[in-house]
């Protein structure tokens, strides 16, 4: 009976130690952070944190107005997402339905991105040269939850 407890204790100790080593190694390595964002204009709400509160509120108001203008496009995107899920779950599976839905998604993503980029240009055009420099620096920061790899 005593040997069973000893073996159980050793096994538990080994498991806890392996978990601890894995955790420490995971924290020490850079992980899977993307070296660059696919679209550096995304996340502008986070990127304008450097502005004084009053100025930030002014810019966020402009962003809200821009957001209202692309809401119909976002609704269309959600509808296409539903079509993709339905095509994936369809039984029998119809390859052409999924391909068509994905093609529609690419088209709508492109047009939505054009609108979003135009809004970004509108906002940046309202910034001072110093604010634009700070924004450019903020665009280099990784998104929240991502660690920057070491140099």
ZATI-126727 format. One record per atom (N, C-alpha, C, O, CB): atom name; z, x, y. Coordinates in Angstrom, 2 decimals, padded with zeros to 5 digits. Glycine has a CB too. Layout:
CA;Z;X;Y
...
This chain:
N;000.00;000.82;-001.19
CA;000.00;000.00;000.00
C;000.00;000.87;001.26
O;-000.68;000.58;002.24
CB;001.21;-000.94;000.00
N;000.80;001.96;001.20
CA;000.91;002.85;002.35
C;-000.43;003.54;002.63
O;-000.78;003.74;003.80
CB;002.00;003.90;002.11
N;-001.19;003.90;001.57
CA;-002.49;004.53;001.74
C;-003.48;003.59;002.42
O;-004.30;004.03;003.23
CB;-003.04;004.97;000.39
N;-003.41;002.28;002.11
CA;-004.31;001.31;002.74
C;-004.07;001.26;004.25
O;-005.02;001.20;005.03
CB;-004.10;-000.10;002.12
N;-002.80;001.28;004.66
CA;-002.48;001.25;006.09
C;-002.94;002.53;006.77
O;-003.43;002.50;007.90
CB;-000.97;001.06;006.30
N;-002.78;003.64;006.09
CA;-003.19;004.93;006.63
C;-004.72;004.96;006.80
O;-005.22;005.40;007.84
CB;-002.72;006.08;005.71
N;-005.46;004.51;005.80
CA;-006.92;004.49;005.87
C;-007.38;003.52;006.97
O;-008.29;003.83;007.73
CB;-007.52;004.08;004.50
N;-006.74;002.35;007.04
CA;-007.07;001.36;008.08
C;-006.81;001.92;009.48
O;-007.62;001.72;010.39
CB;-006.26;000.07;007.87
N;-005.69;002.61;009.63
CA;-005.36;003.20;010.93
C;-006.34;004.28;011.33
O;-006.75;004.37;012.49
CB;-003.96;003.76;010.90
N;-006.72;005.12;010.35
CA;-007.70;006.17;010.63
C;-009.06;005.57;011.00
O;-009.71;006.05;011.94
CB;-007.85;007.10;009.42
N;-009.49;004.54;010.28
CA;-010.77;003.89;010.58
C;-010.75;003.27;011.98
O;-011.71;003.41;012.73
CB;-011.10;002.81;009.52
N;-009.65;002.60;012.31
CA;-009.52;001.99;013.64
C;-009.53;003.07;014.72
O;-010.19;002.90;015.75
CB;-008.23;001.15;013.73
N;-008.82;004.15;014.50
CA;-008.78;005.24;015.46
C;-010.17;005.84;015.66
O;-010.57;006.14;016.78
CB;-007.80;006.33;015.00
N;-010.91;006.01;014.57
CA;-012.26;006.56;014.65
C;-013.16;005.64;015.46
O;-013.93;006.10;016.30
CB;-012.83;006.78;013.23
N;-013.09;004.35;015.20
CA;-013.92;003.38;015.93
C;-013.58;003.39;017.41
O;-014.49;003.41;018.25
CB;-013.72;001.95;015.35
N;-012.31;003.37;017.75
CA;-011.89;003.37;019.16
C;-012.36;004.65;019.85
O;-012.83;004.61;020.99
CB;-010.35;003.23;019.28
N;-012.23;005.78;019.17
CA;-012.67;007.04;019.76
C;-014.18;007.07;019.97
O;-014.64;007.55;021.01
CB;-012.25;008.20;018.88
N;-014.95;006.58;019.01
CA;-016.40;006.54;019.17
C;-016.80;005.62;020.33
O;-017.71;005.95;021.10
CB;-017.07;006.06;017.86
N;-016.14;004.48;020.47
CA;-016.41;003.60;021.59
C;-016.09;004.27;022.92
O;-016.85;004.16;023.88
CB;-015.61;002.30;021.45
N;-014.99;004.97;022.97
CA;-014.59;005.67;024.18
C;-015.59;006.77;024.54
O;-015.96;006.92;025.70
CB;-013.19;006.26;024.02
N;-016.02;007.55;023.54
CA;-017.00;008.61;023.79
C;-018.30;007.99;024.28
O;-018.91;008.50;025.22
CB;-017.24;009.45;022.50
N;-018.75;006.90;023.65
CA;-019.98;006.22;024.09
C;-019.87;005.73;025.52
O;-020.82;005.86;026.29
CB;-020.28;005.05;023.18
N;-018.72;005.18;025.88
CA;-018.52;004.70;027.25
C;-018.59;005.86;028.24
O;-019.27;005.76;029.26
CB;-017.17;003.98;027.37
N;-017.90;006.95;027.94
CA;-017.87;008.11;028.84
C;-019.27;008.71;028.99
O;-019.70;009.01;030.10
CB;-016.88;009.18;028.32
N;-019.98;008.88;027.88
CA;-021.34;009.43;027.94
C;-022.25;008.50;028.73
O;-023.07;008.96;029.52
CB;-021.90;009.66;026.50
N;-022.11;007.19;028.53
CA;-022.92;006.22;029.28
C;-022.67;006.29;030.77
O;-023.61;006.15;031.56
CB;-022.63;004.81;028.78
N;-021.44;006.51;031.18
CA;-021.12;006.60;032.61
C;-021.60;007.91;033.21
O;-021.87;007.97;034.41
CB;-019.61;006.46;032.82
N;-021.71;008.95;032.41
CA;-022.11;010.26;032.92
C;-023.62;010.42;033.02
O;-024.10;011.27;033.77
CB;-021.55;011.34;032.04
N;-024.37;009.61;032.29
CA;-025.83;009.73;032.31
C;-026.41;008.76;033.33
O;-025.79;007.74;033.61
CB;-026.44;009.47;030.90
N;-027.58;009.06;033.89
CA;-028.14;008.22;034.93
C;-028.61;006.85;034.46
O;-028.79;005.96;035.30
CB;-029.27;008.92;035.57
N;-028.80;006.63;033.18
CA;-029.23;005.34;032.71
C;-030.72;005.13;032.91
O;-031.49;006.09;032.96
CB;-028.47;004.24;033.40
N;-031.12;003.88;033.02
CA;-032.53;003.53;033.09
C;-032.92;003.08;034.49
O;-033.72;002.15;034.63
CB;-032.86;002.45;032.08
N;-032.39;003.69;035.51
CA;-032.74;003.31;036.87
C;-034.22;003.58;037.12
O;-034.76;004.60;036.69
CB;-031.88;004.07;037.89
N;-034.86;002.65;037.82
CA;-036.26;002.83;038.14
C;-036.38;003.88;039.25
O;-035.64;003.83;040.23
CB;-036.92;001.49;038.57
N;-037.31;004.84;039.11
CA;-037.46;005.84;040.15
C;-037.96;005.23;041.46
O;-037.74;005.80;042.53
CB;-038.41;006.94;039.70
N;-038.63;004.08;041.38
CA;-039.08;003.38;042.58
C;-039.18;001.91;042.27
O;-039.32;001.51;041.11
CB;-040.43;003.94;043.09
N;-039.11;001.11;043.29
CA;-039.26;-000.33;043.11
C;-040.74;-000.67;043.05
O;-041.56;-000.02;043.70
CB;-038.56;-001.12;044.25
N;-041.09;-001.68;042.27
CA;-042.49;-002.11;042.27
C;-042.92;-002.61;043.64
O;-044.07;-002.41;044.04
CB;-042.70;-003.21;041.22
N;-042.01;-003.26;044.37
CA;-042.32;-003.74;045.71
C;-041.16;-003.37;046.63
O;-040.11;-004.00;046.57
CB;-042.58;-005.30;045.72
N;-041.33;-002.35;047.46
CA;-040.21;-001.88;048.28
C;-039.78;-002.87;049.36
O;-038.75;-002.67;050.00
CB;-040.58;-000.58;048.93
N;-040.55;-003.94;049.58
CA;-040.17;-004.92;050.60
C;-039.18;-005.94;050.07
O;-038.61;-006.71;050.85
CB;-041.41;-005.62;051.14
N;-038.98;-005.98;048.76
CA;-038.06;-006.97;048.19
C;-036.61;-006.61;048.52
O;-036.26;-005.43;048.61
CB;-038.24;-007.07;046.65
N;-035.80;-007.61;048.70
CA;-034.39;-007.40;048.97
C;-034.09;-007.09;050.42
O;-033.14;-006.36;050.72
CB;-033.89;-006.29;048.12
N;-034.88;-007.63;051.33
CA;-034.68;-007.31;052.75
C;-033.32;-007.80;053.25
O;-032.75;-007.21;054.16
CB;-035.80;-007.92;053.60
N;-032.80;-008.89;052.67
CA;-031.48;-009.36;053.09
C;-030.45;-008.25;052.90
O;-029.59;-008.05;053.77
CB;-031.06;-010.62;052.29
N;-030.52;-007.54;051.79
CA;-029.58;-006.44;051.54
C;-029.90;-005.24;052.43
O;-029.00;-004.53;052.88
CB;-029.63;-006.02;050.06
N;-031.18;-005.03;052.67
CA;-031.57;-003.83;053.40
C;-031.21;-003.88;054.88
O;-031.15;-002.83;055.53
CB;-033.05;-003.61;053.26
N;-030.97;-005.07;055.43
CA;-030.66;-005.15;056.87
C;-029.15;-005.13;057.13
O;-028.71;-005.46;058.23
CB;-031.27;-006.40;057.47
N;-028.38;-004.76;056.13
CA;-026.92;-004.69;056.30
C;-026.50;-003.70;057.37
O;-025.39;-003.79;057.89
CB;-026.27;-004.32;054.98
N;-027.35;-002.75;057.71
CA;-027.01;-001.74;058.70
C;-026.98;-002.30;060.12
O;-026.39;-001.70;061.02
CB;-028.00;-000.59;058.64
N;-027.61;-003.47;060.33
CA;-027.68;-004.06;061.67
C;-026.32;-004.61;062.09
O;-025.55;-005.05;061.24
CB;-028.74;-005.17;061.73
N;-026.02;-004.61;063.39
CA;-024.81;-005.29;063.87
C;-024.91;-006.78;063.49
O;-026.01;-007.32;063.36
CB;-024.64;-005.12;065.43
N;-023.77;-007.42;063.31
CA;-023.73;-008.78;062.79
C;-024.61;-009.76;063.57
O;-025.34;-010.54;062.97
CB;-022.31;-009.28;062.79
N;-024.56;-009.72;064.90
CA;-025.36;-010.66;065.70
C;-026.86;-010.44;065.47
O;-027.62;-011.40;065.32
CB;-025.03;-010.49;067.20
N;-027.26;-009.20;065.44
CA;-028.69;-008.88;065.22
C;-029.10;-009.25;063.79
O;-030.20;-009.77;063.57
CB;-028.96;-007.37;065.47
N;-028.21;-008.99;062.84
CA;-028.49;-009.34;061.44
C;-028.67;-010.85;061.30
O;-029.56;-011.31;060.59
CB;-027.34;-008.85;060.51
N;-027.81;-011.64;061.99
CA;-027.94;-013.10;061.94
C;-029.27;-013.55;062.53
O;-029.90;-014.48;062.02
CB;-026.78;-013.76;062.70
N;-029.69;-012.90;063.59
CA;-030.97;-013.22;064.23
C;-032.13;-012.97;063.24
O;-033.02;-013.82;063.09
CB;-031.17;-012.38;065.52
N;-032.11;-011.83;062.59
CA;-033.17;-011.47;061.64
C;-033.11;-012.41;060.43
O;-034.15;-012.84;059.93
CB;-033.03;-009.99;061.19
N;-031.91;-012.71;059.95
CA;-031.80;-013.62;058.81
C;-032.33;-015.00;059.15
O;-032.88;-015.69;058.29
CB;-030.34;-013.72;058.35
N;-032.18;-015.42;060.40
CA;-032.77;-016.69;060.83
C;-034.29;-016.66;060.71
O;-034.91;-017.63;060.27
CB;-032.38;-017.01;062.27
N;-034.88;-015.54;061.10
CA;-036.33;-015.39;060.96
C;-036.73;-015.42;059.48
O;-037.74;-016.02;059.12
CB;-036.81;-014.07;061.61
N;-035.93;-014.78;058.64
CA;-036.23;-014.76;057.21
C;-036.11;-016.15;056.60
O;-036.90;-016.52;055.73
CB;-035.29;-013.78;056.50
N;-035.11;-016.93;057.05
CA;-034.97;-018.30;056.55
C;-036.20;-019.13;056.90
O;-036.69;-019.90;056.08
CB;-033.70;-018.95;057.11
N;-036.68;-018.98;058.14
CA;-037.88;-019.71;058.55
C;-039.07;-019.32;057.68
O;-039.86;-020.16;057.27
CB;-038.20;-019.45;060.03
N;-039.19;-018.03;057.42
CA;-040.28;-017.55;056.56
C;-040.11;-018.10;055.15
O;-041.09;-018.47;054.51
CB;-040.32;-016.00;056.53
N;-038.88;-018.16;054.68
CA;-038.62;-018.69;053.34
C;-039.02;-020.15;053.21
O;-039.52;-020.57;052.17
CB;-037.15;-018.54;053.00
N;-038.79;-020.91;054.27
CA;-039.19;-022.32;054.24
C;-040.70;-022.46;054.07
O;-041.17;-023.39;053.41
CB;-038.74;-023.03;055.52
N;-041.44;-021.56;054.67
CA;-042.90;-021.65;054.62
C;-043.46;-021.34;053.23
O;-044.56;-021.79;052.89
CB;-043.51;-020.71;055.64
N;-042.72;-020.58;052.42
CA;-043.25;-020.27;051.09
C;-042.60;-021.10;049.98
O;-042.90;-020.89;048.80
CB;-043.07;-018.80;050.80
N;-041.72;-022.03;050.32
CA;-041.09;-022.88;049.30
C;-042.11;-023.60;048.41
O;-041.93;-023.63;047.20
CB;-040.18;-023.90;049.95
N;-043.17;-024.18;048.99
CA;-044.15;-024.84;048.10
C;-044.75;-023.86;047.08
O;-044.98;-024.23;045.93
CB;-045.27;-025.47;048.93
N;-044.99;-022.63;047.51
CA;-045.54;-021.64;046.58
C;-044.52;-021.31;045.48
O;-044.90;-021.11;044.33
CB;-045.93;-020.36;047.34
N;-043.25;-021.27;045.84
CA;-042.22;-020.98;044.84
C;-042.09;-022.13;043.85
O;-041.86;-021.90;042.66
CB;-040.87;-020.72;045.53
N;-042.23;-023.37;044.32
CA;-042.21;-024.52;043.41
C;-043.37;-024.42;042.41
O;-043.21;-024.70;041.23
CB;-042.29;-025.85;044.19
N;-044.55;-024.02;042.92
CA;-045.70;-023.85;042.04
C;-045.44;-022.75;041.01
O;-045.83;-022.89;039.85
CB;-046.96;-023.51;042.86
N;-044.80;-021.69;041.43
CA;-044.46;-020.61;040.49
C;-043.52;-021.11;039.40
O;-043.70;-020.78;038.23
CB;-043.82;-019.44;041.23
N;-042.52;-021.91;039.78
CA;-041.60;-022.46;038.78
C;-042.35;-023.35;037.79
O;-042.05;-023.34;036.60
CB;-040.46;-023.25;039.46
N;-043.31;-024.12;038.29
CA;-044.11;-024.96;037.39
C;-044.91;-024.11;036.40
O;-045.01;-024.45;035.23
CB;-045.06;-025.86;038.20
N;-045.46;-023.00;036.89
CA;-046.20;-022.11;036.00
C;-045.25;-021.47;034.99
O;-045.63;-021.29;033.83
CB;-046.94;-021.01;036.81
N;-044.03;-021.13;035.40
CA;-043.05;-020.58;034.45
C;-042.78;-021.59;033.34
O;-042.68;-021.21;032.17
CB;-041.73;-020.22;035.18
N;-042.67;-022.88;033.70
CA;-042.46;-023.92;032.68
C;-043.65;-023.97;031.73
O;-043.48;-024.09;030.51
CB;-042.25;-025.30;033.34
N;-044.86;-023.88;032.29
CA;-046.06;-023.89;031.43
C;-046.05;-022.72;030.46
O;-046.45;-022.86;029.31
CB;-047.33;-023.85;032.29
N;-045.61;-021.57;030.93
CA;-045.55;-020.39;030.05
C;-044.56;-020.65;028.92
O;-044.87;-020.40;027.75
CB;-045.15;-019.12;030.85
N;-043.36;-021.13;029.26
CA;-042.36;-021.41;028.21
C;-042.88;-022.44;027.22
O;-042.70;-022.30;026.01
CB;-041.04;-021.91;028.85
N;-043.54;-023.49;027.74
CA;-044.08;-024.53;026.86
C;-045.15;-023.95;025.94
O;-045.22;-024.29;024.76
CB;-044.66;-025.69;027.68
N;-046.00;-023.07;026.48
CA;-047.05;-022.45;025.66
C;-046.44;-021.56;024.58
O;-046.94;-021.51;023.46
CB;-048.01;-021.64;026.55
N;-045.36;-020.85;024.93
CA;-044.71;-019.98;023.96
C;-044.08;-020.81;022.84
O;-044.11;-020.41;021.68
CB;-043.65;-019.11;024.64
N;-043.49;-021.96;023.19
CA;-042.79;-022.78;022.20
C;-043.72;-023.73;021.45
O;-043.30;-024.34;020.47
CB;-041.71;-023.58;022.89
N;-044.96;-023.87;021.87
CA;-045.86;-024.85;021.27
C;-046.05;-024.60;019.78
O;-046.17;-023.45;019.34
CB;-047.21;-024.83;021.98
N;-046.08;-025.69;019.03
CA;-046.35;-025.60;017.62
C;-047.36;-026.68;017.28
O;-046.99;-027.86;017.24
CB;-045.05;-025.74;016.77
N;-048.55;-026.36;017.03
CA;-049.06;-025.03;016.77
C;-049.27;-024.25;018.08
O;-049.55;-024.81;019.13
CB;-050.37;-025.11;015.98
N;-049.13;-022.95;017.95
CA;-049.32;-022.05;019.09
C;-050.81;-022.00;019.44
O;-051.66;-021.81;018.58
CB;-048.78;-020.62;018.77
N;-051.10;-022.18;020.75
CA;-052.48;-022.11;021.23
C;-052.57;-020.92;022.17
O;-052.11;-020.97;023.31
CB;-052.92;-023.44;021.95
N;-053.17;-019.87;021.69
CA;-053.27;-018.63;022.44
C;-053.89;-018.83;023.82
O;-053.40;-018.26;024.79
CB;-054.08;-017.62;021.66
N;-054.93;-019.61;023.92
CA;-055.63;-019.83;025.19
C;-054.72;-020.48;026.23
O;-054.83;-020.17;027.41
CB;-056.88;-020.70;024.97
N;-053.82;-021.36;025.80
CA;-052.90;-022.00;026.75
C;-051.98;-020.96;027.39
O;-051.75;-020.99;028.60
CB;-052.05;-023.09;026.05
N;-051.47;-020.04;026.59
CA;-050.59;-018.99;027.12
C;-051.38;-018.05;028.01
O;-050.91;-017.67;029.09
CB;-049.92;-018.21;025.97
N;-052.57;-017.66;027.58
CA;-053.39;-016.76;028.40
C;-053.73;-017.40;029.75
O;-053.68;-016.73;030.78
CB;-054.67;-016.39;027.67
N;-054.06;-018.69;029.75
CA;-054.38;-019.40;030.99
C;-053.16;-019.50;031.91
O;-053.27;-019.32;033.12
CB;-054.93;-020.80;030.69
N;-052.01;-019.79;031.33
CA;-050.78;-019.88;032.13
C;-050.44;-018.53;032.75
O;-050.04;-018.46;033.91
CB;-049.61;-020.40;031.26
N;-050.59;-017.45;031.99
CA;-050.31;-016.12;032.51
C;-051.31;-015.72;033.60
O;-050.95;-015.07;034.57
CB;-050.33;-015.09;031.38
N;-052.56;-016.12;033.42
CA;-053.57;-015.85;034.45
C;-053.21;-016.59;035.74
O;-053.32;-016.04;036.84
CB;-054.98;-016.27;033.96
N;-052.79;-017.84;035.59
CA;-052.38;-018.63;036.75
C;-051.17;-017.99;037.42
O;-051.07;-017.97;038.64
CB;-052.06;-020.09;036.33
N;-050.25;-017.47;036.61
CA;-049.07;-016.80;037.17
C;-049.48;-015.59;038.01
O;-048.98;-015.41;039.12
CB;-048.11;-016.35;036.03
N;-050.39;-014.77;037.50
CA;-050.84;-013.60;038.26
C;-051.45;-014.02;039.58
O;-051.19;-013.39;040.61
CB;-051.85;-012.78;037.45
N;-052.25;-015.06;039.56
CA;-052.88;-015.55;040.79
C;-051.84;-016.01;041.81
O;-051.89;-015.65;042.98
CB;-053.84;-016.69;040.48
N;-050.90;-016.81;041.33
CA;-049.89;-017.36;042.24
C;-048.92;-016.29;042.73
O;-048.46;-016.33;043.87
CB;-049.12;-018.49;041.54
N;-048.59;-015.33;041.87
CA;-047.73;-014.24;042.31
C;-048.40;-013.46;043.44
O;-047.76;-013.08;044.41
CB;-047.40;-013.29;041.14
N;-049.70;-013.23;043.29
CA;-050.43;-012.50;044.33
C;-050.42;-013.22;045.66
O;-050.17;-012.61;046.70
CB;-051.87;-012.27;043.90
N;-050.68;-014.54;045.64
CA;-050.71;-015.28;046.91
C;-049.32;-015.40;047.51
O;-049.17;-015.37;048.73
CB;-051.32;-016.68;046.69
N;-048.30;-015.55;046.66
CA;-046.92;-015.62;047.16
C;-046.52;-014.29;047.76
O;-045.83;-014.24;048.78
CB;-045.95;-016.03;046.03
N;-046.95;-013.20;047.13
CA;-046.61;-011.88;047.65
C;-047.29;-011.63;048.99
O;-046.71;-010.99;049.87
CB;-047.01;-010.79;046.64
N;-048.51;-012.11;049.15
CA;-049.20;-011.97;050.44
C;-048.38;-012.66;051.53
O;-048.18;-012.11;052.61
CB;-050.64;-012.57;050.38
N;-047.90;-013.88;051.25
CA;-047.09;-014.60;052.24
C;-045.78;-013.87;052.52
O;-045.36;-013.77;053.67
CB;-046.79;-016.03;051.74
N;-045.15;-013.38;051.47
CA;-043.88;-012.66;051.65
C;-044.09;-011.38;052.45
O;-043.26;-011.03;053.29
CB;-043.26;-012.32;050.28
N;-045.18;-010.70;052.20
CA;-045.46;-009.47;052.94
C;-045.75;-009.76;054.41
O;-045.37;-008.99;055.29
CB;-046.63;-008.72;052.32
N;-046.42;-010.87;054.67
CA;-046.68;-011.24;056.06
C;-045.37;-011.53;056.78
O;-045.19;-011.14;057.94
CB;-047.60;-012.48;056.12
N;-044.45;-012.19;056.10
CA;-043.13;-012.44;056.69
C;-042.40;-011.13;056.93
O;-041.72;-010.98;057.95
CB;-042.29;-013.35;055.78
N;-042.53;-010.19;056.01
CA;-041.90;-008.88;056.17
C;-042.46;-008.18;057.41
O;-041.70;-007.61;058.20
CB;-042.13;-008.00;054.91
N;-043.78;-008.23;057.58
CA;-044.41;-007.62;058.76
C;-043.91;-008.29;060.03
O;-043.64;-007.62;061.02
CB;-045.95;-007.73;058.67
N;-043.78;-009.62;060.00
CA;-043.29;-010.35;061.17
C;-041.88;-009.89;061.54
O;-041.57;-009.70;062.72
CB;-043.29;-011.87;060.90
N;-041.03;-009.71;060.53
CA;-039.65;-009.28;060.80
C;-039.64;-007.84;061.31
O;-038.97;-007.55;062.30
CB;-038.79;-009.40;059.52
N;-040.36;-006.95;060.66
CA;-040.36;-005.54;061.06
C;-040.90;-005.38;062.47
O;-040.46;-004.51;063.21
CB;-041.19;-004.69;060.07
N;-041.85;-006.22;062.85
CA;-042.41;-006.12;064.20
C;-041.39;-006.48;065.27
O;-041.59;-006.17;066.45
CB;-043.62;-007.03;064.32
N;-040.29;-007.12;064.89
CA;-039.24;-007.48;065.84
C;-038.15;-006.42;065.93
O;-037.23;-006.54;066.74
CB;-038.62;-008.81;065.44
N;-038.24;-005.38;065.12
CA;-037.21;-004.34;065.11
C;-037.54;-003.23;066.10
O;-038.71;-002.99;066.43
CB;-037.06;-003.74;063.69
N;-036.51;-002.58;066.58
CA;-036.69;-001.42;067.46
C;-037.10;-000.22;066.60
O;-036.96;-000.28;065.38
CB;-035.37;-001.11;068.28
N;-037.60;000.84;067.19
CA;-037.94;002.03;066.40
C;-036.75;002.57;065.60
O;-036.92;003.00;064.46
CB;-038.48;003.13;067.32
N;-035.55;002.56;066.19
CA;-034.36;003.04;065.48
C;-034.06;002.13;064.29
O;-033.73;002.62;063.21
CB;-033.15;003.10;066.43
N;-034.17;000.82;064.48
CA;-033.91;-000.12;063.40
C;-034.95;000.04;062.28
O;-034.61;-000.06;061.10
CB;-033.91;-001.57;063.93
N;-036.20;000.29;062.66
CA;-037.23;000.50;061.64
C;-036.95;001.76;060.83
O;-037.17;001.78;059.62
CB;-038.63;000.60;062.30
N;-036.45;002.80;061.49
CA;-036.10;004.03;060.77
C;-034.96;003.76;059.79
O;-034.97;004.26;058.66
CB;-035.70;005.16;061.77
N;-033.98;002.98;060.23
CA;-032.86;002.65;059.35
C;-033.34;001.77;058.19
O;-032.87;001.92;057.06
CB;-031.74;001.94;060.14
N;-034.25;000.86;058.46
CA;-034.80;000.02;057.41
C;-035.55;000.87;056.39
O;-035.41;000.67;055.19
CB;-035.72;-001.06;058.00
N;-036.35;001.80;056.87
CA;-037.09;002.68;055.96
C;-036.13;003.45;055.06
O;-036.41;003.64;053.88
CB;-037.97;003.67;056.76
N;-035.01;003.89;055.61
CA;-034.01;004.58;054.81
C;-033.38;003.63;053.78
O;-033.17;004.00;052.63
CB;-032.91;005.19;055.72
N;-033.09;002.40;054.22
CA;-032.50;001.41;053.31
C;-033.46;001.06;052.17
O;-033.02;000.71;051.08
CB;-032.12;000.14;054.08
N;-034.75;001.13;052.43
CA;-035.73;000.81;051.40
C;-035.72;001.84;050.27
O;-036.22;001.56;049.18
CB;-037.13;000.73;052.01
N;-035.16;003.00;050.52
CA;-035.07;004.05;049.50
C;-033.90;003.83;048.56
O;-033.88;004.38;047.46
CB;-034.95;005.41;050.16
N;-032.91;003.03;048.98
CA;-031.73;002.80;048.15
C;-032.10;001.97;046.93
O;-032.94;001.07;047.01
CB;-030.63;002.09;048.95
N;-031.48;002.27;045.78
CA;-031.78;001.46;044.59
C;-031.19;000.07;044.75
O;-030.21;-000.12;045.49
CB;-031.23;002.14;043.31
N;-031.77;-000.92;044.07
CA;-031.20;-002.27;044.13
C;-029.77;-002.27;043.61
O;-029.37;-001.37;042.88
CB;-032.07;-003.27;043.32
N;-029.01;-003.30;044.00
CA;-027.63;-003.40;043.52
C;-027.61;-003.42;042.00
O;-028.48;-004.01;041.36
CB;-026.95;-004.66;044.08
N;-026.60;-002.75;041.45
CA;-026.46;-002.71;040.01
C;-027.24;-001.59;039.35
O;-027.12;-001.40;038.14
CB;-026.88;-004.00;039.45
N;-028.02;-000.84;040.11
CA;-028.78;000.28;039.56
C;-028.18;001.57;040.11
O;-027.81;001.66;041.28
CB;-030.30;000.17;039.91
N;-028.11;002.54;039.25
CA;-027.64;003.84;039.69
C;-028.84;004.73;039.97
O;-029.83;004.71;039.24
CB;-026.71;004.48;038.62
N;-028.75;005.48;041.02
CA;-029.81;006.43;041.35
C;-029.67;007.63;040.42
O;-028.58;008.17;040.26
CB;-029.75;006.87;042.87
N;-030.79;008.05;039.79
CA;-030.69;009.23;038.94
C;-030.35;010.45;039.76
O;-030.68;010.53;040.94
CB;-031.98;009.46;038.19
N;-029.69;011.42;039.14
CA;-029.33;012.63;039.89
C;-030.58;013.38;040.32
O;-031.62;013.26;039.66
CB;-028.42;013.55;039.05
N;-030.52;014.15;041.41
CA;-031.71;014.88;041.89
C;-032.17;015.93;040.91
O;-033.15;016.63;041.17
CB;-031.43;015.53;043.22
